[in-house]
Amino acid sequence: MIVVLVLATHGNAWAQAVAGAQISGTVRDSSGGTIPGAEVTVTKIDTGATRTVFTSADGVYVLPNLSVGPYQLKVVLQGFNTYIRDGIVLQVSSNPEINVTLAVGAISEQVTVAANSTLVETHTTGVGQVIDNQRVMELPLNGRQATELIFLSGLATSAPAGDLNTNKNFPTVTISVAGGQANGITYIMDGGTHNDPFNNLNLPTPFPDALQEFKVETSALPARYGYHAASAVNLITKSGSNQVHGDVFEFLRNYRFNARNFFAPARDSLNRNQFGGTIGAPIIKNKMFLFGGYQGRVEKSNPATTTSFVPTQAMLNGDFTAITSPACNGGRQVTLTGGFVDNRIDPSRISPVTRKFLQHVPVSQDPCGRLQYGIPNNNTEHQGLAKVDYTFNSNSSMFARYFYAVYDNPATYDGTNVLTLSRTGQNNQVHSLVLAHNQVLSASILNSLHVTVNRTLNDRPLPAYFSATDLGARVSSLVPGYVGVNVTGSGFSVGSGATNPGYFNSKGWQVADDLDIVRGAHQLSIGGNWIRSRIETLNNRPTNGAFTFNGQGTGLSLADFMLGIVSGGFLQGNPVYDYD
């Protein structure tokens, strides 16, 4: 559980809620004097939402916690011309200063300014870069993973995954920013925490068509990001507007369209389809808006590039002369011991457990036992996002956003060749819900509340094949249909650590509240952040036994396997872990 309380006071150094942006500035007359009491209104162009404040005694105005997008700024005061500025585009976590000069005249007369330059950030010391919607949508992305765009920011580089990014987690990225660790980045989406509690890497991010933009802040981070050391990635999803908009897309990658790699014997077998669409529309004009999006991905490949060495038919008949010849051992003749005569042995000496095991392995036609086969990789992914924005009035608004991602990658066992069982299946789900409410409590006080619920379900199912007990071995098999066999050297391996079944689930809750108080030329920001995570894990290590054959009995590991001469093994099991 993490509880953070932030109290900050600034003189002309404004803060903003992590989910949006802010506009501030000073209103003056033509002589340079400050103007108190001027009415300052911003209008969001695509939704019609408005926010109004009045300048302080020092002529200062602050409009915190605005959603990203295009705005118009309007300043009105009796005795002065109305000032209108168009073309303001707020980006995530931006804090531009827009100063206004009012000319003496009738309020009915307007002075309109069209912004034609980038808004300058002058109030914060943070260093960062915004990846805007144009780059999110138009830059090529392999697999359409928007997090790859983080590398466009300065000081961002790929970091070794180590033990962080394993198959118990949804596909994530390991990025080091400014020399920090890969799990030292704060990920925030729509104002809510978006880190995986297992490893502090990112939870899945929406596909590009559902992502508005994000900002990577690399140094001098605000206090709101204080619970991670390296940097902050602040993501904003899209919202609906007064205009109906959307898209439909499909991206296809197929090996039939690819040229063969010069050094490969055949073209790769990768097929990938990514498809989906989005739609945004008004439910109640200027008040309630809906945005929804979906992306599906189907990926299949079966490259026949895996090589193992298995017993031949001659070996099953007791003849090991070919596999011990110089042709199969790099020019070295191997002489088997342990009952072999001229590298032959009575077939009745071959272990019946081994014979039953080999019923699930193709017989090699190669004299040396070489067997080449493919390990299938057939995975699917589904992402969906729904967001509703509602404006009660100019002082109160809220939104609710739900995002889910489901990643399913079945175990590689093809049902005939047990050697294809290189890992368990992966059925990973992520569910993320954010509820946010902004309330103007008075002309100088604004409160922003975010409630976030995240849940991950990471199941590692293993298709039942057989256990050592099923094969006739006199050992205990606590996990049905599971066994580990490792024939070292020129051999094969089944049931490695990657094939341990289990599950890794988590739940996370966050309540974050920010209170912004403006007093003259100063702004006081008070914030509280409560985070709780609960993790449940079950990792069945090889409780049925893992057996190793290394050739110590006969001089050849495959011969040891055939005779059932085990060089080593172990039984091990892990309990269920359940902790906060």
FIGU-931820 format. One record per residue (C-alpha): residue in three letters; y, z, x. Coordinates in steps of 0.02 Angstrom, whole numbers, always signed. Example, Ala and Ser with C-alpha at 12.3 -4.5 7.8 and 13.67 -1.06 7.14 Angstrom:
! FIGU-931820
PT,res,v,w,u
PT,ala,-225,+390,+615
PT,ser,-53,+357,+684
END
This chain:
! FIGU-931820
PT,res,v,w,u
PT,met,+0,+0,+0
PT,ile,+173,-46,+66
PT,val,+336,+23,-2
PT,val,+498,-41,+74
PT,leu,+672,+17,+27
PT,val,+816,-87,+93
PT,leu,+997,-31,+90
PT,ala,+1127,-144,+166
PT,thr,+1315,-152,+159
PT,his,+1419,-297,+219
PT,gly,+1598,-345,+246
PT,asn,+1603,-530,+202
PT,ala,+1417,-541,+247
PT,trp,+1327,-575,+87
PT,ala,+1143,-555,+46
PT,gln,+1041,-656,-77
PT,ala,+879,-634,-170
PT,val,+733,-714,-82
PT,ala,+695,-831,-227
PT,gly,+861,-921,-235
PT,ala,+1032,-948,-161
PT,gln,+1210,-884,-173
PT,ile,+1389,-949,-179
PT,ser,+1538,-846,-123
PT,gly,+1716,-876,-70
PT,thr,+1900,-831,-89
PT,val,+2024,-901,-215
PT,arg,+2203,-923,-150
PT,asp,+2364,-1003,-206
PT,ser,+2453,-1141,-113
PT,ser,+2548,-1015,-6
PT,gly,+2386,-933,+54
PT,gly,+2397,-777,-52
PT,thr,+2239,-714,-134
PT,ile,+2222,-727,-322
PT,pro,+2136,-585,-417
PT,gly,+2064,-604,-592
PT,ala,+2024,-790,-583
PT,glu,+1875,-844,-688
PT,val,+1743,-927,-580
PT,thr,+1601,-1018,-668
PT,val,+1454,-1114,-597
PT,thr,+1352,-1232,-705
PT,lys,+1180,-1295,-656
PT,ile,+1187,-1481,-691
PT,asp,+1007,-1514,-740
PT,thr,+986,-1365,-859
PT,gly,+1162,-1322,-917
PT,ala,+1140,-1139,-865
PT,thr,+1304,-1052,-823
PT,arg,+1357,-895,-730
PT,thr,+1535,-824,-734
PT,val,+1620,-693,-625
PT,phe,+1801,-645,-592
PT,thr,+1884,-633,-423
PT,ser,+1917,-459,-355
PT,ala,+2084,-386,-304
PT,asp,+2061,-475,-138
PT,gly,+2028,-642,-224
PT,val,+1844,-637,-177
PT,tyr,+1703,-696,-289
PT,val,+1514,-685,-266
PT,leu,+1381,-772,-370
PT,pro,+1213,-706,-305
PT,asn,+1035,-754,-348
PT,leu,+1062,-931,-410
PT,ser,+915,-1049,-428
PT,val,+912,-1199,-312
PT,gly,+978,-1366,-370
PT,pro,+1142,-1459,-410
PT,tyr,+1293,-1362,-472
PT,gln,+1473,-1380,-528
PT,leu,+1601,-1246,-485
PT,lys,+1749,-1215,-600
PT,val,+1895,-1095,-571
PT,val,+2019,-1056,-712
PT,leu,+2174,-945,-719
PT,gln,+2328,-952,-830
PT,gly,+2476,-1030,-739
PT,phe,+2368,-1133,-622
PT,asn,+2282,-1301,-633
PT,thr,+2096,-1293,-671
PT,tyr,+1994,-1320,-514
PT,ile,+1827,-1413,-525
PT,arg,+1710,-1450,-381
PT,asp,+1561,-1565,-407
PT,gly,+1417,-1612,-295
PT,ile,+1364,-1437,-243
PT,val,+1179,-1432,-201
PT,leu,+1105,-1261,-166
PT,gln,+949,-1248,-58
PT,val,+827,-1105,-46
PT,ser,+900,-949,+38
PT,ser,+1066,-1040,+67
PT,asn,+1229,-942,+62
PT,pro,+1375,-1064,+72
PT,glu,+1556,-1008,+68
PT,ile,+1664,-1114,-48
PT,asn,+1848,-1066,-38
PT,val,+1965,-1126,-175
PT,thr,+2152,-1162,-174
PT,leu,+2236,-1164,-346
PT,ala,+2394,-1264,-376
PT,val,+2529,-1201,-494
PT,gly,+2527,-1296,-658
PT,ala,+2458,-1301,-834
PT,ile,+2280,-1240,-862
PT,ser,+2245,-1403,-954
PT,glu,+2274,-1502,-794
PT,gln,+2121,-1520,-684
PT,val,+2099,-1543,-499
PT,thr,+1924,-1613,-466
PT,val,+1847,-1611,-292
PT,ala,+1690,-1710,-254
PT,ala,+1588,-1630,-117
PT,asn,+1532,-1761,+8
PT,ser,+1475,-1656,+154
PT,thr,+1343,-1528,+191
PT,leu,+1387,-1352,+139
PT,val,+1414,-1240,+290
PT,glu,+1323,-1075,+308
PT,thr,+1448,-949,+377
PT,his,+1390,-780,+311
PT,thr,+1219,-751,+388
PT,thr,+1157,-746,+567
PT,gly,+981,-807,+526
PT,val,+916,-966,+606
PT,gly,+810,-1078,+497
PT,gln,+780,-1249,+426
PT,val,+761,-1309,+247
PT,ile,+625,-1437,+212
PT,asp,+704,-1521,+62
PT,asn,+617,-1610,-81
PT,gln,+642,-1783,-8
PT,arg,+546,-1739,+149
PT,val,+414,-1642,+52
PT,met,+382,-1795,-56
PT,glu,+405,-1940,+65
PT,leu,+340,-1886,+234
PT,pro,+157,-1933,+262
PT,leu,+40,-1784,+252
PT,asn,-144,-1790,+294
PT,gly,-229,-1707,+147
PT,arg,-60,-1678,+63
PT,gln,-44,-1504,+136
PT,ala,+141,-1460,+126
PT,thr,+124,-1318,+250
PT,glu,+102,-1449,+387
PT,leu,+290,-1480,+368
PT,ile,+325,-1309,+443
PT,phe,+299,-1394,+611
PT,leu,+462,-1488,+582
PT,ser,+554,-1325,+613
PT,gly,+606,-1275,+786
PT,leu,+493,-1153,+879
PT,ala,+343,-1187,+765
PT,thr,+179,-1234,+847
PT,ser,-5,-1230,+806
PT,ala,-91,-1068,+851
PT,pro,-276,-1039,+890
PT,ala,-364,-978,+734
PT,gly,-481,-857,+821
PT,asp,-559,-742,+693
PT,leu,-414,-762,+571
PT,asn,-457,-925,+486
PT,thr,-641,-914,+435
PT,asn,-746,-986,+297
PT,lys,-721,-831,+192
PT,asn,-542,-886,+159
PT,phe,-465,-1030,+67
PT,pro,-410,-1166,+190
PT,thr,-253,-1100,+273
PT,val,-147,-1139,+425
PT,thr,-122,-1041,+585
PT,ile,+56,-1069,+645
PT,ser,+151,-975,+777
PT,val,+340,-970,+756
PT,ala,+455,-914,+895
PT,gly,+308,-846,+993
PT,gly,+247,-734,+852
PT,gln,+69,-714,+797
PT,ala,-5,-829,+665
PT,asn,-24,-683,+545
PT,gly,+153,-623,+575
PT,ile,+235,-744,+452
PT,thr,+299,-685,+284
PT,tyr,+257,-812,+149
PT,ile,+358,-798,-11
PT,met,+339,-911,-162
PT,asp,+463,-900,-306
PT,gly,+516,-729,-243
PT,gly,+340,-656,-238
PT,thr,+228,-616,-90
PT,his,+107,-756,-47
PT,asn,+4,-688,+99
PT,asp,-184,-669,+99
PT,pro,-224,-482,+119
PT,phe,-382,-523,+219
PT,asn,-291,-600,+366
PT,asn,-104,-607,+324
PT,leu,-107,-797,+330
PT,asn,-38,-899,+186
PT,leu,-119,-916,+18
PT,pro,-133,-1098,-38
PT,thr,+33,-1182,-72
PT,pro,+62,-1308,-213
PT,phe,+41,-1493,-185
PT,pro,+202,-1587,-139
PT,asp,+240,-1652,-315
PT,ala,+251,-1472,-380
PT,leu,+350,-1402,-234
PT,gln,+540,-1411,-238
PT,glu,+576,-1360,-60
PT,phe,+552,-1220,+66
PT,lys,+644,-1140,+209
PT,val,+576,-1079,+375
PT,glu,+682,-939,+450
PT,thr,+642,-907,+631
PT,ser,+756,-768,+694
PT,ala,+878,-633,+640
PT,leu,+784,-614,+477
PT,pro,+863,-520,+331
PT,ala,+798,-345,+295
PT,arg,+705,-411,+142
PT,tyr,+581,-495,+261
PT,gly,+554,-339,+365
PT,tyr,+368,-314,+338
PT,his,+314,-458,+452
PT,ala,+369,-483,+630
PT,ala,+374,-669,+665
PT,ser,+464,-773,+534
PT,ala,+480,-806,+348
PT,val,+431,-957,+244
PT,asn,+518,-956,+75
PT,leu,+446,-1081,-51
PT,ile,+519,-1134,-219
PT,thr,+417,-1227,-350
PT,lys,+492,-1355,-468
PT,ser,+563,-1316,-640
PT,gly,+593,-1415,-797
PT,ser,+764,-1479,-847
PT,asn,+857,-1559,-993
PT,gln,+782,-1726,-945
PT,val,+598,-1768,-960
PT,his,+531,-1813,-790
PT,gly,+363,-1825,-706
PT,asp,+244,-1932,-606
PT,val,+63,-1988,-592
PT,phe,-18,-2019,-424
PT,glu,-180,-2061,-335
PT,phe,-214,-2071,-150
PT,leu,-374,-2150,-86
PT,arg,-456,-2144,+83
PT,asn,-620,-2238,+98
PT,tyr,-724,-2278,+251
PT,arg,-750,-2454,+184
PT,phe,-567,-2489,+223
PT,asn,-577,-2414,+398
PT,ala,-614,-2500,+560
PT,arg,-757,-2432,+665
PT,asn,-708,-2320,+808
PT,phe,-738,-2417,+968
PT,phe,-855,-2283,+1037
PT,ala,-946,-2246,+873
PT,pro,-1106,-2335,+820
PT,ala,-1045,-2352,+640
PT,arg,-893,-2323,+532
PT,asp,-860,-2147,+472
PT,ser,-924,-2100,+299
PT,leu,-769,-2011,+234
PT,asn,-718,-2040,+53
PT,arg,-568,-1944,-14
PT,asn,-481,-1960,-182
PT,gln,-327,-1858,-226
PT,phe,-254,-1882,-397
PT,gly,-146,-1792,-525
PT,gly,+26,-1786,-601
PT,thr,+173,-1678,-654
PT,ile,+289,-1664,-803
PT,gly,+449,-1568,-834
PT,ala,+538,-1561,-1000
PT,pro,+655,-1456,-1108
PT,ile,+581,-1347,-1245
PT,ile,+752,-1290,-1306
PT,lys,+897,-1387,-1233
PT,asn,+1002,-1286,-1110
PT,lys,+891,-1133,-1138
PT,met,+704,-1155,-1113
PT,phe,+613,-1273,-996
PT,leu,+433,-1311,-949
PT,phe,+357,-1384,-792
PT,gly,+172,-1417,-762
PT,gly,+71,-1505,-631
PT,tyr,-108,-1537,-576
PT,gln,-192,-1609,-423
PT,gly,-376,-1642,-397
PT,arg,-464,-1690,-237
PT,val,-640,-1755,-212
PT,glu,-700,-1776,-34
PT,lys,-872,-1835,+24
PT,ser,-944,-1873,+194
PT,asn,-1117,-1879,+270
PT,pro,-1105,-1934,+451
PT,ala,-1276,-1953,+532
PT,thr,-1215,-1879,+696
PT,thr,-1317,-1718,+709
PT,thr,-1463,-1716,+830
PT,ser,-1604,-1588,+841
PT,phe,-1775,-1585,+923
PT,val,-1923,-1548,+810
PT,pro,-2113,-1553,+827
PT,thr,-2193,-1727,+820
PT,gln,-2355,-1772,+734
PT,ala,-2440,-1771,+904
PT,met,-2383,-1592,+931
PT,leu,-2450,-1543,+761
PT,asn,-2617,-1611,+823
PT,gly,-2606,-1505,+981
PT,asp,-2547,-1644,+1099
PT,phe,-2389,-1595,+1196
PT,thr,-2406,-1724,+1335
PT,ala,-2260,-1833,+1279
PT,ile,-2132,-1695,+1254
PT,thr,-2175,-1618,+1424
PT,ser,-2161,-1783,+1517
PT,pro,-2018,-1825,+1635
PT,ala,-1950,-1948,+1506
PT,cys,-1911,-1803,+1389
PT,asn,-1854,-1676,+1518
PT,gly,-1728,-1765,+1628
PT,gly,-1856,-1825,+1755
PT,arg,-1945,-1657,+1767
PT,gln,-2128,-1634,+1721
PT,val,-2160,-1476,+1621
PT,thr,-2329,-1389,+1630
PT,leu,-2363,-1275,+1484
PT,thr,-2449,-1107,+1503
PT,gly,-2523,-983,+1380
PT,gly,-2686,-1071,+1337
PT,phe,-2634,-1253,+1364
PT,val,-2747,-1369,+1464
PT,asp,-2663,-1528,+1525
PT,asn,-2525,-1489,+1401
PT,arg,-2648,-1494,+1256
PT,ile,-2708,-1353,+1146
PT,asp,-2829,-1327,+1004
PT,pro,-2733,-1368,+841
PT,ser,-2807,-1211,+763
PT,arg,-2695,-1110,+882
PT,ile,-2538,-1174,+795
PT,ser,-2462,-1039,+686
PT,pro,-2491,-1061,+498
PT,val,-2315,-992,+471
PT,thr,-2248,-1133,+579
PT,arg,-2347,-1263,+484
PT,lys,-2274,-1203,+319
PT,phe,-2099,-1205,+394
PT,leu,-2120,-1384,+455
PT,gln,-2162,-1442,+279
PT,his,-1973,-1431,+251
PT,val,-1926,-1529,+408
PT,pro,-1943,-1718,+429
PT,val,-2072,-1771,+558
PT,ser,-1989,-1855,+706
PT,gln,-2049,-2028,+755
PT,asp,-1972,-2009,+927
PT,pro,-2097,-1960,+1065
PT,cys,-1977,-1826,+1125
PT,gly,-1953,-1755,+950
PT,arg,-1774,-1813,+933
PT,leu,-1715,-1814,+751
PT,gln,-1545,-1880,+698
PT,tyr,-1479,-1838,+525
PT,gly,-1321,-1806,+428
PT,ile,-1252,-1643,+361
PT,pro,-1169,-1681,+194
PT,asn,-995,-1618,+158
PT,asn,-952,-1637,-26
PT,asn,-804,-1531,-78
PT,thr,-682,-1531,-223
PT,glu,-515,-1447,-248
PT,his,-412,-1417,-404
PT,gln,-232,-1354,-408
PT,gly,-129,-1318,-561
PT,leu,+46,-1249,-588
PT,ala,+140,-1201,-746
PT,lys,+318,-1134,-751
PT,val,+430,-1083,-895
PT,asp,+616,-1046,-872
PT,tyr,+717,-963,-1009
PT,thr,+903,-923,-1017
PT,phe,+946,-786,-1142
PT,asn,+1134,-803,-1110
PT,ser,+1251,-824,-963
PT,asn,+1208,-647,-906
PT,ser,+1020,-646,-925
PT,ser,+879,-764,-877
PT,met,+695,-758,-831
PT,phe,+550,-867,-777
PT,ala,+361,-854,-771
PT,arg,+256,-955,-650
PT,tyr,+66,-967,-637
PT,phe,-23,-1058,-497
PT,tyr,-209,-1078,-466
PT,ala,-313,-1164,-334
PT,val,-502,-1185,-337
PT,tyr,-596,-1248,-185
PT,asp,-782,-1284,-200
PT,asn,-888,-1340,-55
PT,pro,-1075,-1327,-93
PT,ala,-1198,-1272,+40
PT,thr,-1254,-1415,+151
PT,tyr,-1440,-1401,+114
PT,asp,-1497,-1567,+40
PT,gly,-1659,-1497,-32
PT,thr,-1777,-1589,+86
PT,asn,-1722,-1559,+266
PT,val,-1691,-1373,+296
PT,leu,-1602,-1418,+459
PT,thr,-1455,-1476,+353
PT,leu,-1424,-1294,+304
PT,ser,-1282,-1263,+427
PT,arg,-1178,-1147,+317
PT,thr,-1166,-1065,+148
PT,gly,-1071,-1138,+4
PT,gln,-889,-1097,-20
PT,asn,-821,-1063,-193
PT,asn,-644,-1000,-167
PT,gln,-516,-965,-302
PT,val,-335,-910,-292
PT,his,-232,-856,-442
PT,ser,-47,-813,-425
PT,leu,+71,-754,-562
PT,val,+257,-716,-542
PT,leu,+373,-646,-676
PT,ala,+558,-636,-634
PT,his,+711,-574,-729
PT,asn,+894,-586,-678
PT,gln,+1020,-477,-768
PT,val,+1208,-465,-744
PT,leu,+1240,-281,-778
PT,ser,+1428,-294,-759
PT,ala,+1559,-407,-684
PT,ser,+1513,-344,-511
PT,ile,+1330,-290,-525
PT,leu,+1177,-403,-536
PT,asn,+995,-350,-539
PT,ser,+846,-460,-495
PT,leu,+668,-404,-531
PT,his,+508,-491,-475
PT,val,+332,-441,-523
PT,thr,+189,-530,-434
PT,val,+1,-526,-459
PT,asn,-114,-618,-338
PT,arg,-303,-629,-344
PT,thr,-428,-713,-229
PT,leu,-612,-742,-265
PT,asn,-710,-803,-114
PT,asp,-895,-824,-149
PT,arg,-1019,-884,-17
PT,pro,-1174,-934,-114
PT,leu,-1330,-987,-24
PT,pro,-1459,-1100,-106
PT,ala,-1630,-1019,-101
PT,tyr,-1748,-1109,+17
PT,phe,-1879,-987,+81
PT,ser,-1898,-823,+173
PT,ala,-2013,-773,+314
PT,thr,-2119,-682,+185
PT,asp,-2135,-844,+85
PT,leu,-2202,-928,+242
PT,gly,-2334,-794,+266
PT,ala,-2250,-687,+399
PT,arg,-2281,-501,+384
PT,val,-2098,-446,+378
PT,ser,-1986,-375,+244
PT,ser,-1873,-501,+154
PT,leu,-1734,-409,+62
PT,val,-1634,-567,+23
PT,pro,-1736,-695,-76
PT,gly,-1750,-868,+0
PT,tyr,-1669,-837,+168
PT,val,-1727,-835,+350
PT,gly,-1653,-866,+522
PT,val,-1741,-968,+656
PT,asn,-1670,-1015,+825
PT,val,-1769,-1126,+945
PT,thr,-1665,-1126,+1103
PT,gly,-1634,-1268,+1223
PT,ser,-1695,-1435,+1156
PT,gly,-1738,-1368,+984
PT,phe,-1650,-1325,+823
PT,ser,-1570,-1182,+728
PT,val,-1577,-1130,+546
PT,gly,-1495,-981,+464
PT,ser,-1354,-942,+586
PT,gly,-1212,-821,+552
PT,ala,-1122,-958,+454
PT,thr,-1261,-954,+325
PT,asn,-1245,-771,+279
PT,pro,-1216,-755,+92
PT,gly,-1083,-637,+26
PT,tyr,-915,-625,-60
PT,phe,-738,-579,-10
PT,asn,-623,-538,-157
PT,ser,-449,-465,-163
PT,lys,-316,-414,-286
PT,gly,-133,-390,-245
PT,trp,+14,-321,-342
PT,gln,+199,-322,-299
PT,val,+354,-257,-384
PT,ala,+517,-303,-298
PT,asp,+691,-263,-361
PT,asp,+859,-312,-286
PT,leu,+1026,-241,-343
PT,asp,+1185,-328,-283
PT,ile,+1350,-235,-304
PT,val,+1517,-318,-262
PT,arg,+1666,-208,-220
PT,gly,+1818,-305,-165
PT,ala,+1774,-403,-8
PT,his,+1613,-307,+15
PT,gln,+1438,-324,-56
PT,leu,+1309,-187,-62
PT,ser,+1127,-238,-77
PT,ile,+993,-112,-122
PT,gly,+811,-164,-135
PT,gly,+640,-90,-161
PT,asn,+474,-177,-127
PT,trp,+306,-103,-180
PT,ile,+147,-193,-127
PT,arg,-32,-141,-157
PT,ser,-189,-236,-106
PT,arg,-371,-204,-149
PT,ile,-513,-288,-54
PT,glu,-697,-299,-99
PT,thr,-821,-376,+23
PT,leu,-1008,-400,+36
PT,asn,-1072,-488,+190
PT,asn,-1262,-498,+198
PT,arg,-1300,-517,+380
PT,pro,-1479,-577,+420
PT,thr,-1567,-436,+328
PT,asn,-1724,-544,+318
PT,gly,-1732,-562,+506
PT,ala,-1674,-688,+633
PT,phe,-1811,-748,+752
PT,thr,-1782,-829,+921
PT,phe,-1903,-937,+1023
PT,asn,-1845,-967,+1202
PT,gly,-2000,-1032,+1293
PT,gln,-2047,-872,+1382
PT,gly,-2227,-882,+1319
PT,thr,-2271,-1062,+1365
PT,gly,-2124,-1131,+1463
PT,leu,-2057,-1235,+1316
PT,ser,-1962,-1163,+1169
PT,leu,-2037,-1287,+1043
PT,ala,-2212,-1243,+1104
PT,asp,-2174,-1057,+1080
PT,phe,-2116,-1097,+904
PT,met,-2275,-1194,+867
PT,leu,-2384,-1049,+925
PT,gly,-2277,-916,+840
PT,ile,-2228,-829,+1003
PT,val,-2064,-742,+958
PT,ser,-1954,-694,+1105
PT,gly,-1835,-589,+1004
PT,gly,-1763,-552,+834
PT,phe,-1671,-424,+733
PT,leu,-1648,-354,+560
PT,gln,-1472,-308,+507
PT,gly,-1374,-280,+348
PT,asn,-1196,-238,+299
PT,pro,-1145,-128,+152
PT,val,-1019,-169,+18
PT,tyr,-841,-129,+68
PT,asp,-712,-83,-63
PT,tyr,-544,-22,-3
PT,asp,-357,-23,-37
END
